[in-house]
């Protein structure tokens, strides 16, 4: 398969080759194969070498993809509209925890909007595993926020373990969790592995699934009401329930909001989607060579929002709502924010804001491809999901 991708610079290739050697060594040490989830984990998060651990630019036109907050302020300001009532109801000790801060654009806009709404949290914490991204976030926020607001920001290495009240937010985080992949062979569940061919290249392998993987796939089949066909290959994020409990930590009263691309379970495991959803992204081009240039390209898998609903409710939260990104933004005032922004700029600026809104809302852009799911405990978040409820799909 020929890929139309720009070739990495020599230094970047040397970086990737170092990670390749580490992965090869681990495959050999493991007896000839590692689970695909481990390959994905190393490709993305190996210290100093993985895609999200090294210092290359990921976001924006110069990177590999553009996230909603990087388009402009409308997305983050609308999210602030949605969560401001929760923070106000929780009082002066409410906290905000953002998982993965990207380039810092989301935090900047949310804090400015929450200040305008008189809903600032006592702490704005960013859980960011990349030291390079932390520094970029710090520089941006220190430059663009007033000192009293910047002083609310802190960077944390783990979720709050102590009891806390507030809001947890994650945009395009779930899709980057290393996911196991499975294969149906002779009616049995196998786990996809990564092994080496005779020339030392990474290739697909398989091994009998363990009890946890088998149970997860059978759960999917019971939900669907039929067995998955011979040769069917896909993903199931086994660790999602444990991950939700871990990131929520001691959250006692508050809300969790997740934005990502994905499907309900019945859509995720359609017969025609028989090679799963994992894809690679390099310089704004999506492709299916998952083994190409480890550490230089992003690897992502779509989200099973039914599994997310199960995980959130099993963690003791109420499902507040589930809808497309477009309906969430429309239901929380993006139109008013757009009108306000246009009134403060010139014609060039108005065109830019309209283009931003179009990308966020149009079905063929982010509007329907991305979905939003919210959970709450002891607070009201359902009002944020009044338009276009999709919980019936779950």
N, C-alpha and C positions, 0 to 999 in steps of 0.2 A: 504494500500500500504506500503510495507516494504522498508525502505530506508537504503542503505549501506553507512552510514555517520559516521565519527568518532565522539565520544561523547564529548561535550564541558566540560572543567574543571568546577569544582564546582563554582569558583568565576565568571566565564563567565556566567554560568546559573543564578546565583543570579542577575547579571547585566541585563540579558534578562528578568527575572521575574519582575524587577523594571519597565522596559519599558512596559511589558505586562499589569501591573497594571495601568499604565498611559493611555494606549490605552483603556482598559476596562472602566476606569472612564469616558473617553471622549465619548465612545459609550453610556454609561448609561445617561450621561448628554445630549446627542444629541437625546434622546428618543428611543434608541435601535439600531441604525445603523449609520455608517459613510460611506461616499464614499470610494471605494477602493483607490482612489488617495490620500485621507487623511491618510489611513492606511499605504500606501507606503511612504508618506512623513514623518510620525512619525517614521517608522521603519528605515529609512535612515538618517534622519536629526534632530530628536528630540534633543535639546541641552543636551550634556553630555551623552546621552543614545543611540542615533541613530547610525546606522552602520558607517556612515561617520563622525559623530561628536565625537565618543568615540575614545579611543587610541589604539585599536587593530590593528595588522598588516594586511593590505589588499592586498598588492602587493607582487609579487614574490613567490618563492617556499614555503615560510613560511606562506603565506596568503591564499586568496581564489581564486585568479586569477592572471594571468600574462598579463600585457599590453605590447604593442610593444616596448615602450621605455625601459622597464625593461629587455628586452632580450639582449640588447647591444646597441652600438652607431649608428648602420647603419640606423635605422628608422629616428631618430632625425636629423642626419646629412643630410639625403636625403631631409627631409622637409626643412632644412636650405637652401639647394641648390635651392629649388623651390621658396622660398620667398625672397632670397637675392636680386634678381633684383628689387622686389617691394620696399624693404627698401632703396636700393641705389637710386631708382628713386625719392623717397619721400624726401630724403635729411637728414640733420643732426638732425632734430627734430622728426624723425619717432620713433614710439613706438611699442613695442610688448606686447600683452596681452595674457597670457596663462590662460585658464579656467581650474581649477583643476590641480594642479601641481604634483599629485601622489607622488612618492618618491623623486622627484627632478632630476631624470635621464634625462628627456627630456630637461629641462632648461640647465643643465650642458653641454650636447652635442651640443645643438643648439647654445649656446653662444660661445663655442669654435670654432664651424664651421663658424659662422658668423664673428668671429674675423679673421679667416684665409681667408675669402672671402672679407674682408674689407667692411662689411655690418652691423656692430653692430648698434643696435638701441640706441636712447638716453636714453631709459628706458626699462627695461624688467620687466613687472608687472605680478605677479601671483595672481589670484583671487582664494583663497583657503579657504573654510569655516571651515575646521578642524584645530583647534589650534595645535593639535598634529602633523598633517602632515606639517603644516607651520614650526614647529620647526625642524622636520626631514629634510625638504627641506633646511632650513637655514644652518643647520650643514653640509649637504653634499656640498652645493654650496660654503660655506665659506672655506671648506677644499680643494675643487678641482678646484676652479677658482682663478686666480690671483686677487689681491686686486682691480685694476682698473676695471676689468670686473665684479667682485662681486658687486662693488659699483653701477652698473647699475640696480641691482635687487631690487625690492620693492614688498611688499605684500599689497594688497588692499582689502578692504571690499566690494567694489562694482565696477561696470564698470566705465570707465571714463565718467563723465557727461558733461564735457566741450568738446569743439571741439578738435579733435585730428586726426592725420594721422598715419597710420601704419598697423599692421597685428594683427588679432585676430585668435587664434588657439585653437581648442578643440578636444581632443582625448578621446573617450569613456566618453563623458559627457552627450550627449543627451539621451543615453539609461538609465541614472539614474534619469531623470526628472520624478517626480511623475505623473503618467498618469491615467486619467479616463478610466474605462472599461465599455463597453456597451453590451447589450443583446437584440436580436430581439425576441419579444414575441407577438404573434397574430398580426404581422405586425407593431407593435409599438416599439419605442425605450425606453428601460429601462436602468438605470444606475446600475452597480454592486456595492453592498455595502458589508461591513463587519459587522456582528452582532454576538451575543453570543448565543450559544445553552444552553440547560438546565443545563449543567455542567460548563458554563462559558468559553467554548472554542470558538475560532474564527471560523466562518463559513460564507459561501457565502450568501448574500441576494440580494435583488433587489428593486428598487423603480422607479417610472416613471421618465424618463429623463427630464431635464429642457430644455428650448428653445434653449440654446447654444449647448447642446449635440445633440439634435434632428437635428438641422440645420447642424452640422458637419457630422453626419452619413448620412443624405440625400445628402449632397455634395459628399460624397464618392460614394453613389449609383448612382448619376447622372454621375459621372466620369466613373464608371465601366459600365454604361449602363444597369444595372439590379439591382433589389432589393436584399438585403442580405436575405438568407433563414431563415426559422423559427428555433429558437434556436441558431443562430449564435452569437458567443461571441468574442469580440476582444477589441482593444484599439484605442483611437484617442486622440492625444496630443493637447487638445484644446488651451493650453496656448502658443504653439510654436510661432505663429506670434508675440505675445507680448514679449515673452522671447527673440527672435532674436532682436527686436527693443531695448530691455533693455540692452542686453549685448553689442550690437554695440555702444550704447550710442551716443556720439557725433562724431562717426567715419565719417569723411568727405571724405577723400581720402585714399584708401587702400584696403586691401583684408581680407576676412574671409575664413578660411579653417577648415572643419569638417571631422573627421575620426570616423567611427563607424560601427557597424554591423546592417544590415537591408535589406530592399527591396524597389523596386519601388512599387507604390500603387497597381498595378494590381497583383503583386506577394504577397504583404502583405495580401491582402484580398482574397486570393484564397479560393474556397469552402472547400477544405480539411483542411485549417488552421482555423478551426471553434472554437478553444478555445484560440485564441490570441497567443501572443508571450512572455508574462511575464513569467520569470523563476527566480528561486532562485539559488544562488551559495554559496557553503560552502566547503572550503578546496579543491578547484579545481573540485568539483563535482556539476554538474547542476541537479536540480530536480524541482518538481512542487508543493511542499508543501510550499506555500507562507507564511503561518502563523507560521511556525516552528521557534522557537528561535528568535523572533524579536530583532534586534540590533546586532545579531551575524552573519547574512548571508546577502549577497547582493541581491537586487531585481532589475531586469533589464527588459526592453522591447525593442524589435528591433525598428529601426528607419524607418519611412515612408519617404523615400528620396524625393518622389514627394511632400509631405507636406513641407519638408525642402526647396525645390526649390521654392515653392509658397511663403513661409514665407520670404525667402531672397530677392526675386524679389519684393515682396510687400513692403519691407523695403527700396526699392530704389537702390538695388544693381543689377548688371548684373550677370547672372549665367555664370561662367567661364568654368565649366566642371564638369563631374561626371564620375568616373571610379572605377574599383576595386583597392584595395590597391596595388596589385601586379603590375598592369600597371602604377599606379602613381609612385611607387618607381623605376620601370625600366625606365620610361620616365624622371626621374629627377636624374639619375646617380648613382643608388645604385651599379651597376656593377663596376664602376670606384672606388667607395669608398671601395668596397670589395677587389678589387685588391690592392689598396693602403694599406689597413689595413693588408692584408696578407703579404705584403712585409716588414712590420715592426715587425713581430712577429715570434715565432717558430712554429713547426708543431702542437703542442697542441693548440696554439692560432689560427692557421689557421683552424683547425677543428672546433673550437668554432665559429669563424666568419661564416664558411660555414653553420653550423647548425642554426645560427641566421638568415642568409639569407633564408635558406630553410623554416623556420617557417613563415617568413614574406611574402614569395612569393608563396609557394605551395598552390594549390587550396584546398587541404584537411586540411590546417592549417589556416593561416590568409589571404592568398593571395586573395581569392575570397569572403570569408565570410565577410570581412571588405571592406567598400567602402569609397571613398573620394569625397567630394563635395566642390567646391570653388566658391566664389563670389568676385566681384571687383567693385570698383567705382573709375574712373579717373586713373586707373593703368592697366597694362597688366598682366594678370594671365593665359590667355588661353594657353600659351606655356607650362604650367605645366601639361596640360591635352591632349597632342598630341597623346598619345597612348591609344587605347581601349576606346574611347568615348562611354558612355552609355546614353547620354541624350535622345536618341530616345526611351528609355524604360520609361521615365517619362511621 
